[in-house]
Amino acid sequence: MVAVLLTAIVVILCCAAVYGISAARVIKQYERGVVFRFGRLREAERLPGFTTVIPGVDRLHKVNLQIVTMPVPAQEGITRDNVTVRVDAVVYFKVVNAADAVIAVEDYRFAVSQMAQTSLRSIIGKSDLDDLLSNREKLNQGLELMIDSPAIGWGVQIDRVEIKDVSLPETMKRSMARQAEAARERRARVINADAELQASKKLAQAAEVMSEHPAALQLRLLQTVAEVASEKNSTLVLPFPVELLRFLERAQRYPQMPGVEPEAETGTAKSGTSATEAVEAAVPGLSAEEVEAAKLDLTTLGIPLPGLEALERSRPAEPGPSGEAETEPDLPVPEDEPPVREDEPPLGPDEGSGTGK
């Protein structure tokens, strides 16, 4: 009798141990428990810690409340400006209501993934390429709202949505590179033109100052020559005025012959005009003093000056002691005198008059 009683006690203890083991549950801190008893949801959620259920009667579902990072597969689409792109994104979400996450949707992870892909394709079709590349913050907010609207009923809260990468065709990449290069070149030209404008204004101011003080130009010339000589080279650059070069070119093109009046050559200077008027007729804007200075400089360098010598010869003669200009007498030129040949002897006085013996 005692043996049977001991056996019954042992069996009861074993059944209690098995029941206790099968009924005991442990819920972690980041989880919540949802209990179904005979298929009906119990109202209260099981909090973290140790809890028990009725074996065979209750079923416990644990729901993770941590933030889930889910990548969205790359989606191909055509933007509003007809550009084919490939965009991928990432979604951060978490469960805020364990009961809705279990009852309202079969698999909330799969549902959120599909909703994210659909919303991403919709965003691609509504946006321009420039918005996808430069205005991603606004697109991320719109994408988050599109995914979060249906996910609220699933007990899921969308924490954040980010567009990761936008893949473009190679032809589009090359076109954008050329566009960016052209824009940079345009900005560089605008900056260069602005610098030239400012430099021209400063040079104009400097020219006004130098026109008031001619010695400043000579000092600037000497400074430039000193800068060139400091580079240890054997080349010396000596600038000449442009007006002087034009004068030399015109003097070489129309050289004045000795004994010819200035009026016959230029057609503008008369016989009584001064040297200054002749110079101005040859080179407008150049005075006689500048011609004298230029002649002195070029003669020192050993450059022939046929034009300047012609102008010197074209000047009127200096007045003599009597106050009148000394001019050579005009010799009469015989009209019918035959030319003299070198091989024939000159005719005598009687032969030339026709009265010879």
C-alpha positions in Angstrom: 0.0 0.0 0.0 2.8 2.3 0.9 4.6 1.5 -2.4 1.6 2.3 -4.4 1.2 5.6 -2.6 4.8 6.5 -3.2 4.5 5.6 -6.9 1.5 7.9 -7.2 3.3 10.7 -5.5 6.2 10.3 -7.8 4.0 10.3 -10.9 2.2 13.4 -9.7 5.5 15.2 -9.1 6.7 14.2 -12.6 3.5 15.5 -14.2 3.8 18.7 -12.3 7.4 19.1 -13.4 6.5 18.5 -17.0 3.6 20.9 -16.7 5.7 23.5 -15.2 8.4 23.1 -17.8 5.9 23.3 -20.7 4.0 26.2 -19.1 7.0 28.4 -18.3 8.0 31.1 -20.7 10.7 33.8 -20.6 10.3 37.1 -22.5 13.3 39.3 -23.2 13.5 43.0 -22.5 13.2 44.0 -26.2 10.2 41.6 -26.8 6.5 41.6 -26.0 4.3 38.5 -25.7 0.9 38.0 -27.4 -1.2 35.1 -26.0 -3.9 33.3 -27.8 -6.2 31.1 -25.7 -8.3 28.7 -27.9 -7.5 31.0 -30.8 -8.7 34.2 -29.1 -6.4 37.0 -28.3 -5.9 37.8 -24.7 -6.2 41.5 -24.1 -3.1 42.0 -22.0 0.3 41.8 -23.5 2.9 39.8 -21.6 5.7 42.0 -20.4 9.4 41.1 -20.3 10.4 38.5 -17.7 9.1 35.1 -16.5 5.5 34.2 -17.5 3.4 31.0 -17.8 0.8 29.8 -20.2 -1.5 26.8 -20.1 0.0 24.0 -22.1 -2.3 22.9 -25.0 -4.6 25.9 -24.4 -2.5 29.0 -24.7 -0.1 29.9 -27.5 2.5 32.6 -27.0 3.8 34.8 -29.8 6.9 36.9 -29.1 7.3 40.1 -31.1 10.6 42.0 -31.4 10.4 45.7 -30.7 13.9 46.6 -31.9 14.5 48.9 -34.9 14.8 46.8 -38.1 17.1 47.8 -40.9 15.8 46.5 -44.2 17.4 47.3 -47.5 15.1 47.9 -50.4 16.2 46.2 -53.6 17.2 48.5 -56.5 14.3 49.7 -58.5 14.4 50.8 -62.2 12.2 53.6 -63.3 11.8 56.5 -65.6 11.9 60.0 -64.1 9.5 62.8 -65.0 12.1 64.2 -67.5 12.4 60.8 -69.2 15.6 59.5 -67.8 16.1 55.9 -66.9 17.6 55.5 -63.5 18.2 52.7 -60.9 17.6 53.6 -57.3 18.0 51.6 -54.1 17.1 52.7 -50.6 17.1 51.5 -46.9 14.1 51.6 -44.5 14.4 51.8 -40.7 11.2 50.7 -38.8 10.0 49.2 -35.5 6.9 47.6 -34.0 4.9 49.8 -31.7 1.9 47.5 -31.2 2.6 43.8 -30.9 -1.0 42.7 -31.2 -1.6 44.6 -34.5 1.7 43.3 -35.9 0.5 39.7 -35.3 -3.2 40.1 -36.1 -3.4 42.8 -38.8 -0.9 41.5 -41.2 0.5 38.0 -41.9 4.1 39.0 -42.1 4.8 42.7 -41.4 8.4 42.5 -42.6 7.4 41.3 -46.0 4.6 43.8 -46.1 6.9 46.7 -45.3 9.4 45.5 -47.9 6.8 45.4 -50.7 5.3 48.7 -49.7 8.8 50.3 -49.7 9.5 49.0 -53.2 6.2 50.3 -54.6 6.6 53.7 -53.0 10.2 54.0 -54.3 9.0 53.4 -57.9 6.3 55.9 -57.4 8.7 58.5 -56.1 11.0 57.9 -59.1 8.2 58.6 -61.6 7.1 61.8 -59.9 10.6 63.3 -59.5 13.1 64.9 -61.9 16.7 63.7 -62.2 18.0 66.8 -60.6 15.8 66.2 -57.6 17.1 62.6 -57.2 20.6 63.9 -57.3 20.5 67.1 -55.2 17.2 67.2 -53.3 17.2 63.8 -51.6 16.0 65.1 -48.2 12.6 66.1 -49.6 12.3 62.8 -51.4 13.2 60.9 -48.3 10.4 62.6 -46.4 7.9 61.9 -49.1 8.9 58.3 -49.3 8.7 58.0 -45.5 5.1 59.3 -45.5 4.1 57.0 -48.3 5.3 53.9 -46.5 4.2 55.0 -43.0 0.5 55.6 -44.0 -0.5 52.0 -44.4 2.1 50.7 -41.9 0.4 52.5 -38.9 -2.5 50.0 -39.2 0.0 47.1 -39.0 1.4 48.3 -35.7 4.6 49.3 -37.4 6.2 52.8 -37.3 8.6 53.9 -40.0 11.5 55.5 -38.3 13.5 56.7 -41.3 13.9 56.1 -45.1 17.1 56.9 -47.0 17.9 56.8 -50.7 21.2 55.1 -50.9 22.4 55.3 -54.5 21.1 56.5 -57.9 22.7 54.7 -60.8 22.7 56.4 -64.2 23.5 55.1 -67.7 27.0 55.7 -69.0 25.8 58.0 -71.7 24.0 60.1 -69.2 27.1 60.3 -67.0 29.2 61.5 -69.9 26.5 64.1 -70.8 26.4 65.4 -67.3 30.2 65.6 -67.1 30.3 67.7 -70.3 27.6 69.9 -68.9 29.4 70.4 -65.7 32.6 71.1 -67.6 30.9 73.7 -69.8 29.4 75.4 -66.7 32.8 75.6 -65.0 34.4 77.0 -68.2 31.6 79.6 -68.4 32.3 80.7 -64.8 36.0 80.8 -65.5 35.4 83.0 -68.6 33.1 85.3 -66.6 35.7 85.7 -63.8 38.5 86.3 -66.4 36.4 89.0 -68.2 35.6 90.6 -64.8 39.3 90.7 -64.0 40.1 92.2 -67.4 37.5 94.9 -66.8 38.9 95.8 -63.5 42.5 95.7 -64.9 41.5 98.0 -67.8 40.0 100.5 -65.4 43.2 100.5 -63.3 45.3 100.8 -66.5 43.2 103.8 -67.7 43.7 105.5 -64.4 47.4 104.8 -64.6 47.5 106.2 -68.2 45.8 109.4 -67.0 48.4 109.8 -64.3 51.3 109.1 -66.7 49.8 111.6 -69.2 50.1 114.3 -66.6 53.6 113.3 -65.7 55.6 112.1 -68.8 58.6 111.2 -66.7 56.6 108.4 -65.0 56.5 106.5 -68.4 60.3 106.6 -68.6 60.6 105.4 -65.0 58.2 102.5 -65.8 60.3 101.7 -68.8 63.5 101.5 -66.8 61.7 99.4 -64.2 60.6 96.9 -66.8 64.1 96.7 -68.3 65.5 96.1 -64.8 63.0 93.3 -64.3 63.9 91.7 -67.6 67.7 92.0 -66.9 67.3 90.4 -63.4 66.3 87.0 -65.0 69.9 86.3 -66.2 69.2 86.3 -69.9 70.9 87.9 -72.8 67.7 89.3 -74.4 66.9 92.9 -73.9 63.4 94.1 -74.9 63.3 97.8 -75.9 59.7 99.0 -76.6 59.0 101.6 -79.3 55.9 103.7 -79.7 53.4 102.5 -82.2 53.2 106.0 -83.8 56.9 105.9 -84.4 56.7 102.6 -86.2 53.9 103.8 -88.4 55.9 106.9 -89.2 58.9 104.8 -90.3 56.7 102.6 -92.4 55.1 105.5 -94.2 58.5 107.2 -94.6 60.0 104.1 -96.3 56.9 103.7 -98.5 57.0 107.3 -99.7 60.6 108.5 -99.5 61.1 112.2 -100.5 63.7 112.7 -103.1 66.2 115.6 -102.8 65.2 118.7 -104.7 61.5 117.8 -104.8 59.1 120.1 -103.3 57.0 118.7 -100.4 53.8 119.6 -102.2 54.7 117.3 -105.1 55.1 114.2 -102.8 52.4 114.5 -100.2 50.0 116.8 -101.9 49.1 118.3 -98.6 52.2 120.3 -97.4 53.0 123.5 -99.2 56.4 125.0 -99.8 56.0 127.5 -97.1 54.8 125.0 -94.4 57.0 124.3 -91.4 58.6 121.0 -90.5 55.9 120.4 -87.8 53.2 120.5 -90.4 55.1 118.2 -92.7 55.5 115.7 -89.9 51.8 115.9 -89.0 50.9 115.4 -92.7 53.1 112.2 -92.8 52.1 110.9 -89.4 48.9 112.4 -87.8 49.3 113.0 -84.1 53.1 113.2 -84.1 54.8 116.5 -83.3 58.2 117.7 -84.5 59.6 117.4 -81.0 58.7 113.7 -80.9 60.2 113.3 -84.3 63.5 114.9 -83.1 63.5 112.7 -80.0 62.8 109.5 -82.1 65.5 110.5 -84.6 68.0 110.9 -81.8 67.1 107.5 -80.2 67.2 105.6 -83.5 70.3 107.3 -84.7 72.0 106.2 -81.5 71.0 102.6 -82.2 72.3 102.8 -85.8 68.9 102.5 -87.6 68.8 104.4 -90.9 66.2 107.1 -91.1 65.4 108.0 -94.8 62.0 109.4 -93.9 63.4 111.6 -91.2 66.2 112.9 -93.4 63.7 113.7 -96.1 61.6 115.6 -93.6 64.8 117.5 -92.5 65.4 118.4 -96.1 61.8 119.5 -96.6 62.1 122.1 -93.9 62.5 125.8 -95.0 66.0 127.2 -95.0 67.3 129.3 -92.1 67.1 133.1 -92.7 70.4 134.7 -93.6 72.1 137.9 -92.3 69.8 140.0 -94.4 66.7 138.5 -92.9 65.7 136.5 -96.0 65.9 132.8 -96.5 69.0 131.7 -98.3 67.9 129.6 -101.3 69.9 128.4 -104.2 69.2 130.2 -107.5 67.2 128.3 -110.0 69.4 127.5 -113.0 67.7 127.6 -116.4 67.4 124.3 -118.1 67.8 124.3 -121.9 64.9 122.7 -123.6 66.5 121.5 -127.0 70.0 120.7 -125.8 71.0 117.3 -127.1 72.4 114.8 -124.6 76.2 114.6 -124.3 77.7 111.2 -124.9 80.7 110.1 -122.9 82.7 108.9 -125.9 82.5 112.2 -127.8 84.5 115.2 -126.9 82.7 118.3 -125.8 82.0 120.9 -128.5 83.9 124.2 -128.5 82.3 127.6 -128.2 82.4 128.2 -132.0 81.0 124.7 -132.8 78.2 125.0 -130.4 77.0 128.3 -131.9 77.3 127.1 -135.5 79.9 129.7 -136.5 83.0 127.6 -136.4 85.6 127.7 -139.0 
